[in-house]
Structures are given as structure tokens and as C-alpha cells.
Amino acid sequence: MEVFDGALELSLAHDSFYLDYVLQHKGKCLLELNKVIEAEKCFKEALKLREYKGNEELIKSTQLALDFIKNLKEK
């Protein structure tokens, strides 16, 4: 996770345009490590940024990840 934390810092310091990508991929890695709560936080932050950008394809991708987490919690 140190790599993603570094990417987040760089993104915030220089150009936050790709911050949603960093958060999305960090969320995926956290989910693979079974860190569901942390992953959900990343996906929610990414979703806010993607909604602001208005890219429907990216919004859908993030929403699918959040729906997957919701299904995990319901089991």
C-alpha cells in the first residue's frame, strides 16, 4: 500500500486529475487483501471525483465495485 500512498501524495501535490484512478486501484488492491472497509472508502472517494468529471464509463466502473462490496456485506 506504500506505493499507492506515495501515488496519492504525488497526485495531490502536482496534479490531482488522476486522483480518482489512484483511489480506484488502491481500492481494488485493498479488496484483494480483504480490507473491505478501507477499499469501500477509496471507491467512495473515487466515485465523488468521477461524478464531478462526468465520465459515465468511469462512474459505472466504480459503482460496480461498490455494488460488489454491498453484496459482500449482505452475505
N, C-alpha and C positions, 0 to 999 in steps of 0.2 A: 504494500500500500504506500510505501515511501515514495515510489515513483509517481503515483497519482497525486499524492500530496504536493510533490515538487512541481508537477504539471499544473496543479491548481494555483500554486503560488506564482508561477511564471505567467499563467494566463491572466491572473488578476493584476499583476504588476505591469504587463506590457500590452496585452490586447485581449480583452475578455470576450471577443467574438466567438471563440471556440470553447468557452467555459462549459456550455451545455454538452459538448462532445466528451470533455474530460469527465464531467459528472456522470454521464450515461455509462461510460466504460468502467469507471470506478464502481458504479452500482452493479454492473454485470459481474465484475470480479468479486465484490463483496458477497453477492448472491451465490456464486460458486463456492465460496468459503462458508456458506450457510450463516452469514451475518445479515439476516433478513431485515432487521430494523435499520441498520446502517445503510443497507442498499436502498431501502424504501426512501430514506431521507435524500439520498443522492438523486434518485429518479424524480422525486417531487420537485427538487430544485431545478433539475434539468427541464422538467415539464414547464415550469414557470417561464424559464428563459426561451424555450421553444415556442410557447404560446405567444410571447412577446414578438418573436421573429416572424411568426405566422406561417411557418413551413409545416403544412399538414402532414406530410410524409414523416417528418421527424417527430411531430406531436403523436402521431399514431404509434410509432415505434416505442416511444416512452410510455404511452398509455397501455400498450400491450404488456410491458414489463410490470407496470403497477397492477394490472389485472391479474397477472401471474402470481404476484405476491399476495394479492387479496385471496385468490383461490388457495394458496398455501396456508394462509391463516385460518381459513374456514374448515380445513381438514382436521 
